[in-house]
Amino acid sequence: LLKNNHNPIIIIMTDPQLFTGLGAALSIFLSSAGSAIASAEGGIYALRKKGPLAFIPIIISGVLAIYGIIISILLARKMEDGSDTLTESHGYRHLSAGLSVGLACLASGLGIARFLGHLNKAAIGSDEPESPESQPLIQRERRAMVQENFVHLVLSLVFLEAIALYGLIVALFLIGK
């Protein structure tokens, strides 16, 4: 902070390579966090079900991390192309691209985890002592009523994963400009 005739002058140094690197790091970190959160509930779902179709939630959750890797690699290549061509505007766009895909994948992962958590809880039963699920006779009846439709499950997961796809599309537009 410099003072010049009672008017403060603020000097801000912005490095486009730093912002591009932060965008790449946030992209992979946030996307992987969303993927891990969703995969944890997907793993519980897979343990509860039988057959190879039980792993579809885990596979869909893993796609979230792939979106982050795609953007991270594209941003890392932008950094390697040369710092001479990167401007301050590029740095901000690259940071925004990383945040765009990362936060979208995190939100998608949280949504998938919440959805699968409800399915897991409905099948296993709730731990709350005052709920009807804690009574053994009602619990058996409730479990019999809960029939999961595989097509509905997959469609729900695809639409929850589409949130991350929207973030990837925005990030690609931000990088491409």
GROMACS elastic network, one bead per residue, 0.5 to 0.9 nm:
[ bonds ]
;  ai    aj funct       b0    kb
    1     8     6  0.66674   500
    1     9     6  0.59404   500
    1    10     6  0.51221   500
    1    11     6  0.66549   500
    2     7     6  0.85498   500
    2     8     6  0.58374   500
    2     9     6  0.51707   500
    2    10     6  0.66253   500
    2    11     6  0.80170   500
    3     6     6  0.60766   500
    3     7     6  0.58905   500
    3     9     6  0.60593   500
    3    10     6  0.88306   500
    4     7     6  0.53485   500
    4     8     6  0.62605   500
    4     9     6  0.71290   500
    5     8     6  0.81145   500
   14    17     6  0.88951   500
   14    18     6  0.79006   500
   14    19     6  0.80214   500
   14    88     6  0.66944   500
   14    91     6  0.83915   500
   15    18     6  0.52545   500
   15    19     6  0.65420   500
   15    20     6  0.87350   500
   15    87     6  0.83289   500
   15    88     6  0.68125   500
   15    91     6  0.72277   500
   16    19     6  0.51507   500
   16    20     6  0.60596   500
   16    21     6  0.85082   500
   16    79     6  0.88469   500
   16    83     6  0.77353   500
   16    86     6  0.60571   500
   16    87     6  0.59361   500
   16    88     6  0.51343   500
   16    89     6  0.76436   500
   16    90     6  0.64856   500
   16    92     6  0.72241   500
   16    94     6  0.84974   500
   17    21     6  0.60109   500
   17    22     6  0.84702   500
   17    78     6  0.87223   500
   17    79     6  0.60944   500
   17    83     6  0.65682   500
   17    86     6  0.72511   500
   17    87     6  0.87986   500
   17    88     6  0.88778   500
   17    90     6  0.89105   500
   17    91     6  0.64371   500
   18    21     6  0.50822   500
   18    22     6  0.60957   500
   18    23     6  0.85292   500
   18    91     6  0.74291   500
   18    95     6  0.89696   500
   19    23     6  0.60378   500
   19    24     6  0.85909   500
   19    88     6  0.86969   500
   19    90     6  0.85881   500
   19    92     6  0.63312   500
   19    93     6  0.85707   500
   19    94     6  0.67109   500
   19    95     6  0.53356   500
   19    96     6  0.89672   500
   20    23     6  0.50108   500
   20    24     6  0.62701   500
   20    25     6  0.86628   500
   20    75     6  0.62257   500
   20    76     6  0.75905   500
   20    78     6  0.78588   500
   20    79     6  0.68901   500
   20    90     6  0.78598   500
   20    91     6  0.52403   500
   20    92     6  0.76089   500
   20    93     6  0.81682   500
   20    94     6  0.50329   500
   20    95     6  0.55730   500
   20    98     6  0.82901   500
   21    24     6  0.50636   500
   21    25     6  0.61394   500
   21    26     6  0.85412   500
   21    72     6  0.84979   500
   21    75     6  0.72163   500
   21    76     6  0.69689   500
   21    79     6  0.74953   500
   21    91     6  0.87617   500
   21    94     6  0.83089   500
   21    95     6  0.77888   500
   22    25     6  0.50263   500
   22    26     6  0.59396   500
   22    27     6  0.82542   500
   22    94     6  0.83954   500
   22    95     6  0.61776   500
   22    98     6  0.76678   500
   23    26     6  0.52453   500
   23    27     6  0.59066   500
   23    28     6  0.87104   500
   23    71     6  0.86455   500
   23    72     6  0.74857   500
   23    75     6  0.73963   500
   23    91     6  0.85063   500
   23    92     6  0.87419   500
   23    93     6  0.87371   500
   23    94     6  0.56477   500
   23    96     6  0.67420   500
   23    97     6  0.65428   500
   23    99     6  0.63710   500
   23   102     6  0.89528   500
   24    27     6  0.51087   500
   24    28     6  0.64412   500
   24    29     6  0.85966   500
   24    68     6  0.81906   500
   24    69     6  0.84327   500
   24    71     6  0.67268   500
   24    73     6  0.74289   500
   24    74     6  0.82507   500
   24    75     6  0.57278   500
   24    76     6  0.67147   500
   24    94     6  0.78791   500
   24    95     6  0.74918   500
   24    97     6  0.84829   500
   24    98     6  0.56322   500
   24    99     6  0.87448   500
   25    28     6  0.54901   500
   25    29     6  0.60154   500
   25    30     6  0.84664   500
   25    72     6  0.68684   500
   25    98     6  0.75266   500
   26    29     6  0.50264   500
   26    30     6  0.57316   500
   26    31     6  0.80172   500
   26    68     6  0.85406   500
   26    72     6  0.84883   500
   26    95     6  0.82046   500
   26    98     6  0.57451   500
   26    99     6  0.61958   500
   26   101     6  0.89188   500
   26   102     6  0.63035   500
   26   103     6  0.87294   500
   27    30     6  0.56870   500
   27    31     6  0.59816   500
   27    32     6  0.83800   500
   27    67     6  0.84330   500
   27    69     6  0.73979   500
   27    70     6  0.89815   500
   27    71     6  0.66962   500
   27    72     6  0.61086   500
   27    95     6  0.87784   500
   27    97     6  0.78339   500
   27    99     6  0.59829   500
   27   100     6  0.78130   500
   27   101     6  0.60921   500
   27   103     6  0.79629   500
   27   105     6  0.89285   500
   28    31     6  0.52459   500
   28    32     6  0.58749   500
   28    33     6  0.84341   500
   28    65     6  0.69084   500
   28    66     6  0.85378   500
   28    67     6  0.82216   500
   28    69     6  0.56619   500
   28    70     6  0.86772   500
   28    71     6  0.78761   500
   28    72     6  0.62191   500
   28    98     6  0.79520   500
   28   101     6  0.88105   500
   28   102     6  0.67463   500
   29    32     6  0.52698   500
   29    33     6  0.61326   500
   29    34     6  0.87459   500
   29    65     6  0.86328   500
   29    68     6  0.77335   500
   29   102     6  0.71807   500
   30    33     6  0.50101   500
   30    34     6  0.62708   500
   30    35     6  0.85789   500
   30    65     6  0.85160   500
   30    68     6  0.77352   500
   30    98     6  0.89018   500
   30    99     6  0.80543   500
   30   101     6  0.82309   500
   30   103     6  0.61651   500
   30   104     6  0.86335   500
   30   105     6  0.69641   500
   30   106     6  0.57832   500
   31    34     6  0.52175   500
   31    35     6  0.61693   500
   31    36     6  0.86211   500
   31    64     6  0.58420   500
   31    66     6  0.79621   500
   31    67     6  0.71400   500
   31    68     6  0.51391   500
   31    69     6  0.82072   500
   31   101     6  0.71319   500
   31   103     6  0.71292   500
   31   104     6  0.78455   500
   31   106     6  0.56726   500
   31   109     6  0.82703   500
   31   164     6  0.87351   500
   32    36     6  0.59748   500
   32    37     6  0.85324   500
   32    62     6  0.83463   500
   32    64     6  0.69802   500
   32    66     6  0.83393   500
   32    68     6  0.71892   500
   32    69     6  0.88231   500
   32   102     6  0.82396   500
   32   105     6  0.80410   500
   32   106     6  0.78689   500
   33    36     6  0.51143   500
   33    37     6  0.61868   500
   33    38     6  0.86257   500
   33    65     6  0.80630   500
   33   102     6  0.87995   500
   33   105     6  0.83039   500
   33   106     6  0.63597   500
   33   109     6  0.78611   500
   34    37     6  0.52673   500
   34    38     6  0.62522   500
   34    39     6  0.84858   500
   34    61     6  0.79610   500
   34    64     6  0.69714   500
   34    65     6  0.76361   500
   34   102     6  0.82692   500
   34   103     6  0.84145   500
   34   104     6  0.87279   500
   34   105     6  0.56100   500
   34   107     6  0.68608   500
   34   108     6  0.68192   500
   34   110     6  0.62514   500
   34   113     6  0.88475   500
   35    38     6  0.52605   500
   35    39     6  0.59103   500
   35    40     6  0.86067   500
   35    58     6  0.86936   500
   35    60     6  0.87281   500
   35    61     6  0.50610   500
   35    62     6  0.56466   500
   35    63     6  0.75421   500
   35    64     6  0.53655   500
   35    65     6  0.56506   500
   35   105     6  0.73580   500
   35   106     6  0.72885   500
   35   108     6  0.84692   500
   35   109     6  0.55203   500
   35   110     6  0.85893   500
   36    40     6  0.61520   500
   36    41     6  0.89508   500
   36    61     6  0.75669   500
   36    62     6  0.79260   500
   36    65     6  0.84445   500
   36   109     6  0.77058   500
   37    40     6  0.54060   500
   37    41     6  0.70051   500
   37    42     6  0.87998   500
   37    61     6  0.85020   500
   37   106     6  0.84773   500
   37   109     6  0.61013   500
   37   110     6  0.65497   500
   37   112     6  0.84872   500
   37   113     6  0.62579   500
   38    41     6  0.55339   500
   38    42     6  0.61030   500
   38    43     6  0.86405   500
   38    57     6  0.80586   500
   38    58     6  0.74440   500
   38    60     6  0.88885   500
   38    61     6  0.56348   500
   38    62     6  0.84698   500
   38   108     6  0.83757   500
   38   110     6  0.63581   500
   38   111     6  0.79074   500
   38   112     6  0.55646   500
   38   114     6  0.81312   500
   38   116     6  0.80648   500
   39    43     6  0.58777   500
   39    44     6  0.86047   500
   39    57     6  0.73104   500
   39    58     6  0.51144   500
   39    59     6  0.82171   500
   39    60     6  0.86195   500
   39    61     6  0.55820   500
   39    62     6  0.71665   500
   39   109     6  0.82357   500
   39   112     6  0.87538   500
   39   113     6  0.75406   500
   40    43     6  0.51674   500
   40    44     6  0.66254   500
   40    45     6  0.88021   500
   40    58     6  0.81938   500
   40   113     6  0.75786   500
   41    44     6  0.51507   500
   41    45     6  0.62689   500
   41    46     6  0.86737   500
   41    57     6  0.85356   500
   41    58     6  0.84006   500
   41   112     6  0.82137   500
   41   113     6  0.54676   500
   41   114     6  0.81128   500
   41   115     6  0.88456   500
   41   116     6  0.58859   500
   41   117     6  0.60075   500
   41   120     6  0.79697   500
   42    46     6  0.61109   500
   42    47     6  0.86542   500
   42    54     6  0.84976   500
   42    55     6  0.73877   500
   42    56     6  0.81981   500
   42    57     6  0.51844   500
   42    58     6  0.50568   500
   42    59     6  0.87505   500
   42    61     6  0.77447   500
   42   112     6  0.84723   500
   42   113     6  0.73419   500
   42   116     6  0.65753   500
   42   117     6  0.84709   500
   43    47     6  0.61928   500
   43    48     6  0.86168   500
   43    54     6  0.88620   500
   43    55     6  0.76836   500
   43    57     6  0.80718   500
   43    58     6  0.65809   500
   44    47     6  0.51705   500
   44    48     6  0.63371   500
   44    49     6  0.88309   500
   44   116     6  0.86460   500
   44   117     6  0.86231   500
   44   120     6  0.72565   500
   45    48     6  0.52081   500
   45    49     6  0.63350   500
   45    54     6  0.69786   500
   45    55     6  0.81404   500
   45    57     6  0.79205   500
   45    58     6  0.88965   500
   45   116     6  0.70237   500
   45   117     6  0.83500   500
   45   119     6  0.79398   500
   45   120     6  0.61881   500
   46    49     6  0.52248   500
   46    50     6  0.72374   500
   46    51     6  0.85310   500
   46    52     6  0.86703   500
   46    53     6  0.84379   500
   46    55     6  0.55755   500
   46    56     6  0.84223   500
   46    57     6  0.79822   500
   46    58     6  0.80179   500
   47    50     6  0.75158   500
   47    54     6  0.79535   500
   48    54     6  0.82895   500
   48   120     6  0.81010   500
   48   123     6  0.86927   500
   48   124     6  0.89097   500
   49    53     6  0.84963   500
   49    54     6  0.56464   500
   49    55     6  0.88852   500
   50    53     6  0.77117   500
   50    54     6  0.62225   500
   51    54     6  0.58596   500
   51    55     6  0.81099   500
   52    55     6  0.58160   500
   52    56     6  0.78188   500
   53    56     6  0.56139   500
   53    57     6  0.86861   500
   53   150     6  0.88387   500
   54    57     6  0.71501   500
   54    58     6  0.83714   500
   55    58     6  0.53096   500
   55    59     6  0.63391   500
   55    60     6  0.87873   500
   56    59     6  0.50270   500
   56    60     6  0.61311   500
   56    61     6  0.84717   500
   56   154     6  0.77944   500
   57    60     6  0.51748   500
   57    61     6  0.60678   500
   57    62     6  0.86101   500
   57   112     6  0.83073   500
   57   116     6  0.82701   500
   57   153     6  0.88306   500
   57   154     6  0.79291   500
   57   157     6  0.71495   500
   58    62     6  0.61427   500
   58    63     6  0.88312   500
   59    62     6  0.50588   500
   59    63     6  0.65798   500
   60    63     6  0.53040   500
   60    64     6  0.72944   500
   60   157     6  0.73450   500
   60   158     6  0.76592   500
   60   161     6  0.72539   500
   61    64     6  0.56260   500
   61    65     6  0.76701   500
   61   108     6  0.88247   500
   61   109     6  0.68150   500
   61   112     6  0.77272   500
   61   157     6  0.88530   500
   61   161     6  0.78253   500
   62    65     6  0.55792   500
   62    66     6  0.68010   500
   63    67     6  0.65106   500
   63    68     6  0.89875   500
   63   161     6  0.84035   500
   64    67     6  0.53710   500
   64    68     6  0.68439   500
   64   102     6  0.89457   500
   64   105     6  0.56333   500
   64   106     6  0.82286   500
   64   108     6  0.79724   500
   64   109     6  0.73972   500
   64   161     6  0.75362   500
   64   164     6  0.67372   500
   64   165     6  0.84557   500
   65    68     6  0.51720   500
   65    69     6  0.63301   500
   65    70     6  0.87854   500
   65   102     6  0.89704   500
   65   105     6  0.77070   500
   66    70     6  0.61992   500
   66    71     6  0.88156   500
   67    70     6  0.52266   500
   67    71     6  0.65829   500
   67    72     6  0.87138   500
   67   101     6  0.71651   500
   67   102     6  0.84056   500
   67   105     6  0.78371   500
   67   164     6  0.77507   500
   67   165     6  0.77245   500
   67   167     6  0.88839   500
   67   168     6  0.63940   500
   68    71     6  0.53728   500
   68    72     6  0.60898   500
   68    73     6  0.86339   500
   68    98     6  0.78253   500
   68   101     6  0.64447   500
   68   102     6  0.63204   500
   68   105     6  0.78453   500
   68   168     6  0.80307   500
   69    73     6  0.60542   500
   69    74     6  0.85367   500
   70    73     6  0.53763   500
   70    74     6  0.63203   500
   70    75     6  0.87209   500
   70   168     6  0.87144   500
   71    74     6  0.50788   500
   71    75     6  0.60922   500
   71    76     6  0.84940   500
   71    97     6  0.77025   500
   71    98     6  0.67892   500
   71   101     6  0.76557   500
   71   168     6  0.76666   500
   71   171     6  0.72589   500
   71   172     6  0.74821   500
   71   175     6  0.85991   500
   72    75     6  0.51437   500
   72    76     6  0.60168   500
   72    77     6  0.85830   500
   72    98     6  0.73732   500
   73    76     6  0.50280   500
   73    77     6  0.61905   500
   73    78     6  0.86471   500
   74    77     6  0.52149   500
   74    78     6  0.63955   500
   74    79     6  0.88942   500
   74   172     6  0.89514   500
   74   175     6  0.80209   500
   75    79     6  0.64138   500
   75    80     6  0.88037   500
   75    94     6  0.69002   500
   75    97     6  0.89004   500
   75    98     6  0.83678   500
   75   175     6  0.76795   500
   76    79     6  0.50707   500
   76    80     6  0.63750   500
   76    81     6  0.87930   500
   77    81     6  0.61581   500
   78    81     6  0.52467   500
   78    82     6  0.73545   500
   78    83     6  0.85438   500
   78    86     6  0.81576   500
   78   175     6  0.89029   500
   79    82     6  0.60608   500
   79    83     6  0.65034   500
   79    86     6  0.80462   500
   80    83     6  0.75832   500
   81    84     6  0.86574   500
   81    85     6  0.79374   500
   81    86     6  0.88846   500
   82    85     6  0.61125   500
   82    86     6  0.72784   500
   83    86     6  0.52884   500
   83    87     6  0.82294   500
   84    87     6  0.78625   500
   86    89     6  0.79881   500
   86    90     6  0.57911   500
   86    91     6  0.69723   500
   87    90     6  0.51272   500
   87    91     6  0.64361   500
   87    92     6  0.88950   500
   88    91     6  0.50896   500
   88    92     6  0.64295   500
   88    93     6  0.87230   500
   89    92     6  0.52469   500
   89    93     6  0.62166   500
   89    94     6  0.85842   500
   90    93     6  0.50842   500
   90    94     6  0.60062   500
   90    95     6  0.85319   500
   90   174     6  0.88709   500
   90   175     6  0.80743   500
   90   177     6  0.85538   500
   91    94     6  0.51362   500
   91    95     6  0.61639   500
   91    96     6  0.85325   500
   92    95     6  0.51329   500
   92    96     6  0.60931   500
   92    97     6  0.85498   500
   93    97     6  0.60366   500
   93    98     6  0.86743   500
   93   171     6  0.86990   500
   93   174     6  0.57346   500
   93   175     6  0.67473   500
   93   177     6  0.85996   500
   94    98     6  0.63000   500
   94    99     6  0.86337   500
   94   171     6  0.80869   500
   94   174     6  0.68400   500
   94   175     6  0.60530   500
   95    98     6  0.52252   500
   95    99     6  0.62619   500
   95   100     6  0.84910   500
   96    99     6  0.50594   500
   96   100     6  0.58424   500
   96   101     6  0.86996   500
   96   171     6  0.74577   500
   96   174     6  0.74947   500
   97   101     6  0.63704   500
   97   102     6  0.83468   500
   97   167     6  0.83247   500
   97   168     6  0.82062   500
   97   170     6  0.70493   500
   97   172     6  0.72047   500
   97   173     6  0.82296   500
   97   174     6  0.57323   500
   97   175     6  0.66009   500
   98   101     6  0.56051   500
   98   102     6  0.58673   500
   98   103     6  0.83479   500
   98   171     6  0.67541   500
   99   103     6  0.56776   500
   99   104     6  0.80819   500
   99   167     6  0.87649   500
   99   171     6  0.82872   500
  100   103     6  0.56282   500
  100   104     6  0.60782   500
  100   105     6  0.85605   500
  100   166     6  0.89291   500
  100   167     6  0.52709   500
  100   168     6  0.72601   500
  100   170     6  0.68401   500
  100   171     6  0.59048   500
  101   104     6  0.51435   500
  101   105     6  0.60114   500
  101   106     6  0.84864   500
  101   164     6  0.65950   500
  101   165     6  0.80101   500
  101   166     6  0.79882   500
  101   169     6  0.81611   500
  101   170     6  0.75382   500
  101   171     6  0.59926   500
  102   105     6  0.52400   500
  102   106     6  0.61362   500
  102   107     6  0.86537   500
  102   164     6  0.82177   500
  102   167     6  0.76315   500
  102   168     6  0.85551   500
  103   107     6  0.60688   500
  103   108     6  0.84347   500
  103   164     6  0.82267   500
  103   167     6  0.77550   500
  104   107     6  0.51375   500
  104   108     6  0.60661   500
  104   109     6  0.85057   500
  104   163     6  0.61046   500
  104   165     6  0.79121   500
  104   166     6  0.74932   500
  104   167     6  0.51490   500
  104   168     6  0.79702   500
  105   109     6  0.59310   500
  105   110     6  0.84708   500
  105   161     6  0.79053   500
  105   163     6  0.71986   500
  105   165     6  0.80100   500
  105   167     6  0.72944   500
  105   168     6  0.85779   500
  106   109     6  0.50590   500
  106   110     6  0.61589   500
  106   111     6  0.85872   500
  106   164     6  0.79093   500
  107   110     6  0.51350   500
  107   111     6  0.61808   500
  107   112     6  0.86495   500
  107   160     6  0.89878   500
  107   163     6  0.76136   500
  107   164     6  0.76272   500
  108   111     6  0.50489   500
  108   112     6  0.61413   500
  108   113     6  0.85220   500
  108   160     6  0.57448   500
  108   161     6  0.56621   500
  108   162     6  0.77701   500
  108   163     6  0.57193   500
  108   164     6  0.57382   500
  109   112     6  0.50937   500
  109   113     6  0.60293   500
  109   114     6  0.85005   500
  109   160     6  0.80976   500
  109   161     6  0.76656   500
  109   164     6  0.84211   500
  110   113     6  0.50485   500
  110   114     6  0.60807   500
  110   115     6  0.85638   500
  111   114     6  0.51266   500
  111   115     6  0.61363   500
  111   116     6  0.85916   500
  111   157     6  0.89926   500
  111   160     6  0.64446   500
  111   161     6  0.85899   500
  112   115     6  0.50999   500
  112   116     6  0.60786   500
  112   117     6  0.82862   500
  112   156     6  0.86418   500
  112   157     6  0.65150   500
  112   160     6  0.62139   500
  112   161     6  0.75775   500
  113   116     6  0.52064   500
  113   117     6  0.57743   500
  113   118     6  0.85465   500
  114   118     6  0.62719   500
  114   119     6  0.87613   500
  115   118     6  0.53103   500
  115   119     6  0.65155   500
  115   120     6  0.87647   500
  115   156     6  0.85140   500
  115   157     6  0.83485   500
  116   120     6  0.60295   500
  116   121     6  0.84327   500
  116   157     6  0.89861   500
  117   120     6  0.50270   500
  117   121     6  0.59669   500
  117   122     6  0.84492   500
  118   121     6  0.50513   500
  118   122     6  0.60004   500
  118   123     6  0.85701   500
  119   122     6  0.51715   500
  119   123     6  0.62631   500
  119   124     6  0.86280   500
  119   148     6  0.84315   500
  120   123     6  0.52531   500
  120   124     6  0.60555   500
  120   125     6  0.80657   500
  121   124     6  0.51764   500
  121   125     6  0.52806   500
  121   126     6  0.58584   500
  121   127     6  0.88105   500
  122   125     6  0.52982   500
  122   126     6  0.70889   500
  122   133     6  0.88022   500
  122   142     6  0.83294   500
  122   143     6  0.74151   500
  122   146     6  0.73724   500
  123   126     6  0.88673   500
  123   142     6  0.86005   500
  123   143     6  0.60367   500
  123   146     6  0.71469   500
  124   143     6  0.80262   500
  125   128     6  0.89675   500
  125   133     6  0.56486   500
  125   134     6  0.72717   500
  125   139     6  0.70320   500
  125   142     6  0.88046   500
  125   143     6  0.80801   500
  126   129     6  0.82587   500
  126   131     6  0.73504   500
  126   132     6  0.87125   500
  126   133     6  0.59311   500
  126   134     6  0.68108   500
  127   130     6  0.89426   500
  127   131     6  0.81222   500
  127   133     6  0.80238   500
  127   134     6  0.69242   500
  128   131     6  0.56280   500
  128   132     6  0.88252   500
  128   133     6  0.80313   500
  128   134     6  0.69098   500
  129   132     6  0.83317   500
  129   133     6  0.83691   500
  129   134     6  0.58433   500
  129   135     6  0.86466   500
  130   133     6  0.83472   500
  130   134     6  0.69826   500
  130   135     6  0.88275   500
  131   134     6  0.57555   500
  131   135     6  0.78219   500
  132   135     6  0.56943   500
  132   136     6  0.87112   500
  132   138     6  0.64333   500
  132   139     6  0.70850   500
  133   136     6  0.71811   500
  133   137     6  0.86765   500
  133   138     6  0.62681   500
  133   140     6  0.85121   500
  133   142     6  0.75064   500
  134   137     6  0.89360   500
  134   138     6  0.79093   500
  134   139     6  0.66581   500
  135   138     6  0.55857   500
  135   139     6  0.59151   500
  135   140     6  0.88089   500
  136   140     6  0.63662   500
  136   141     6  0.88259   500
  137   140     6  0.54153   500
  137   141     6  0.65505   500
  137   142     6  0.87259   500
  138   141     6  0.51101   500
  138   142     6  0.60215   500
  138   143     6  0.85522   500
  139   142     6  0.50288   500
  139   143     6  0.60995   500
  139   144     6  0.85860   500
  140   143     6  0.51342   500
  140   144     6  0.62542   500
  140   145     6  0.87094   500
  141   144     6  0.51452   500
  141   145     6  0.63339   500
  141   146     6  0.88942   500
  142   145     6  0.50282   500
  142   146     6  0.63579   500
  143   146     6  0.52344   500
  143   147     6  0.79828   500
  144   147     6  0.70744   500
  148   151     6  0.88545   500
  148   152     6  0.78524   500
  148   153     6  0.73299   500
  149   152     6  0.53589   500
  149   153     6  0.62611   500
  149   154     6  0.88541   500
  150   154     6  0.62280   500
  150   155     6  0.85720   500
  151   154     6  0.52565   500
  151   155     6  0.60954   500
  151   156     6  0.84979   500
  152   155     6  0.51394   500
  152   156     6  0.60034   500
  152   157     6  0.85399   500
  153   156     6  0.52328   500
  153   157     6  0.62439   500
  153   158     6  0.86613   500
  154   157     6  0.50739   500
  154   158     6  0.60659   500
  154   159     6  0.86176   500
  155   158     6  0.50492   500
  155   159     6  0.61916   500
  155   160     6  0.85571   500
  156   159     6  0.52684   500
  156   160     6  0.61838   500
  156   161     6  0.85612   500
  157   160     6  0.50443   500
  157   161     6  0.60130   500
  157   162     6  0.85177   500
  158   162     6  0.60752   500
  159   163     6  0.71593   500
  160   163     6  0.58674   500
  160   164     6  0.79049   500
  161   164     6  0.55171   500
  161   165     6  0.67209   500
  162   166     6  0.62815   500
  162   167     6  0.87351   500
  163   166     6  0.52813   500
  163   167     6  0.66617   500
  163   168     6  0.89312   500
  164   167     6  0.50578   500
  164   168     6  0.63013   500
  164   169     6  0.87590   500
  165   169     6  0.62497   500
  165   170     6  0.86922   500
  166   169     6  0.51279   500
  166   170     6  0.62999   500
  166   171     6  0.86118   500
  167   170     6  0.51562   500
  167   171     6  0.61122   500
  167   172     6  0.86302   500
  168   171     6  0.50305   500
  168   172     6  0.61472   500
  168   173     6  0.86628   500
  169   172     6  0.51449   500
  169   173     6  0.63240   500
  169   174     6  0.87093   500
  170   173     6  0.51433   500
  170   174     6  0.62351   500
  170   175     6  0.87126   500
  171   174     6  0.50250   500
  171   175     6  0.61642   500
  171   176     6  0.84963   500
  172   175     6  0.51458   500
  172   176     6  0.59664   500
  172   177     6  0.87064   500
  173   176     6  0.51003   500
  173   177     6  0.63295   500
  174   177     6  0.56944   500
